[in-house]
Each structure stands twice: as C-alpha cells, then as structure tokens.
C-alpha cells in the first residue's frame, strides 16, 4: 500500500506548496513543497496561486530547480524582487486532472483522507483524517468513537493491514494488527 503526499485543495485543484520568500533580484521564489516529488514543476506548467488576501492568480512556471526540501522557482511575469515578495504566503495549487496516473494499489493522499475505515469484522473504526509519513511506511490517523468517547487509531499503511480501498464507496477495509 503506497500513497503520495499531496495535500488537499479544492475539487479541481490540489495544494502542492507555499511561497515562503523571494530569491534573488530577478523574481525568483522560495517554495515549500507539500509534495514528496518535484516532478510536477516543469517550465510551461500552469499553477493557481491563492493569495493571502483571498484572491486567485493563474501563472505559468518559467523555471524550477530543487533546493533542499523545496524548490526555487520562477513564474512568468514575476521579474523582480518586489513582484516576488508580493507572492510570499501564497499557496500553490496544481490541477488534479494534470496529475500523473499512479500504479495499481497506490493512491494520492487527497483520495484517502475522508474515507470511512472499517475493519474486517465490519466494525466502523472511524474516518481517515490525516496521514503521517515515516521512513518505513505511512501511518493513517483515524478518528472515531467508541462508547460515546472519541478515539484515535494509528494504522500502518501496509498491504497486510489495508485489505482494500474503494474510492467510489469511500471506504477502506483494514485487518487490524494485534493491540489496536
């Protein structure tokens, strides 16, 4: 069971990063990525920016290079430091329809968050609320209720545990490990 750490955006778009600062004097941007991959960021790719004031801008990537855990990026029409500084704090969104197809049994995080999690006995464990990436495997954070009290269950995202995912029915069936 694999997943891809893209964050949820609007229905047609997914949030992939945030502008954290200006880089240089020619309009370069420092980007913090919410993605585990820089593969989406190529010259000519369109991005939607949600500005801190709530406005939306559509811009095209002029260039992008990996830098540390993020990117340095140029956008068409952003040609000086002042223009770049105006974008600090903006969230970057990528059109979901343009995302690459995934291998079988691999899902984008935004597809999984919100699924009803049911164990193999039919017990409703809860709702998958978030995903924690770890070096070995992702961990699904499931919030539910038992005897009127809120519960939190951490479920390893591995094939022995996750039996099936049905995106149309919005369900995930899990074989709970001992002790959970």
N, C-alpha and C positions, 0 to 999 in steps of 0.2 A: 504494500500500500504506500504510494507516494503522493505527495501533494506539492503544490507550487505556491510560494508565499507572496502572492499578490493580495493586496488589501481591497476591501470592498469599496466601490464608488457608487455612481448612480446606476440605473438599469442598463444603460447603453455603454457606460464607461467604467473603468476601474482605476482607483487611485494607485499610482505607481511610485510617487515620490513627492518631495517638497523642496522648494528653493530655499537654501539656508544662507546664501550670501552671494556677493559679486566676486568675480575672479578676474583680476587684471583691469585694464583700462579700455578694452575693446568690446565690452558687453558680455564677457563670459560669466557663467553661473556655476555656483557650487550646488550640487544636488544630493540630497539624502535619499537613498532608494528604499522603497518598501518591498522591492523585488529581490529575489535571490539571483537574478540574472540581469546582465546589461544588454542582452540580445535584442531587446525591443527598440533600442535607441540608435537609429541609423539616420544619416543625412536624408532629408526629404520626408521623414515620418511626421505626421501631424500629431500635435498634443493639444489638449484642452487644459487651460490653467484656470483654477478657481482662486481668485484674488482674495486677500484678507477682507476687503470691503464687500465681498459677495458677488462682485462682477465676474463675468466669464470672458476669457480671451482664448482665441484659437491661434496657435503659432506653429511653425514648422521647424524641425530640428535642422540646424545648419551644420553642426558637428557635435560629436560626443566622444569623450575618452574616459575610460575607467580611472578612478583615482581613489585609492584606499577602499573604503566600503561604500563609496558613492561614485559620482561622476562629475566631470567638468563638462559643461555643455554650452553651446552657442545656439541661439534661436534667431531665425530670420527676422530682421527689423529691430533687433536689440543690438545696437552697435557701439554703445559707450557705457561707462560705469554707472552713470546716473540712471539710464534706462534699465540696467541690470538690477540696481538697488531698488527700483520701483517694484520689482517682481519678488523680492525677498518675502517669504512667508506664504507664497502661492503654492497650492497643491497641484501636482501634475496628474492628469488623467489620460488614459490610453483607451481607445475604442475597443471594447471587448471582442467585436467581430473581427478585429485585425490580429487577435492573439493567435499564436501558433497552436495547431492541433497537438494534443497530448497523446502519449502512449496509452494503451489499454491499462486500466486499473490505476491511472494517475489522474489527479483532479486539481483544479485550481482551488485555493483556499476559499475564495468567494463563493464557489459552488457548494462547499461543505458547511460553512458557517450557517447556522439556522436549521440544519437537518434535525429531525427527531431521531434520537438514538434509542434503539430497542435491543434488549439482549435476546439471546436465542430461546429463552423460556417465554418470551412475549412481554416481559416486564418493561415498561417505559422508564428508561434511565434518566432522560431529560433532553435538553436541547444543546446541540454543539454551539457554544458561544465564542470560543476562540481557540487558537492553535499555537502551541509553544514549539518552536523549532529547537531541536537538540542535535548534538553531533551524531548520535546513533539513529534516531528516528523522531518524527514529530510526535507531539503529545496533544490529544484532543481534550479540551476543557469542557466538560458537560455539566450544565446546571439543571437541577431537577428539584423534586420534592418527595420527601418520604415522611409519612405520618404527620403531615402538616408543617414539617420543618424543611427549610431549604437545604439542598445537598450540592456538593461539588465533587465530581468524579473525574479523575485523570485517567485517560485511556490511551495506551500506546498505539500509534498508527502503524501497526504491523499486520501482515497477512494472517497470522494465526489468531488475531483478535478481531479484526474487521472482516466480517464474513461477506458482506455485500453493501453496496451503495446504490440507491435508486434515486437519481436526481429528479425524475418525473414525480415520484411519490413523496419526495423529500424525506427519505428515511435512510438510516444506516443501521444494519444489523451487526451486533458485536457478540463475541463469545468472551464473556468477562473472565479475566485471569483470576486465579485464586487470590483471595484477600481484598478484592474490590467489590 
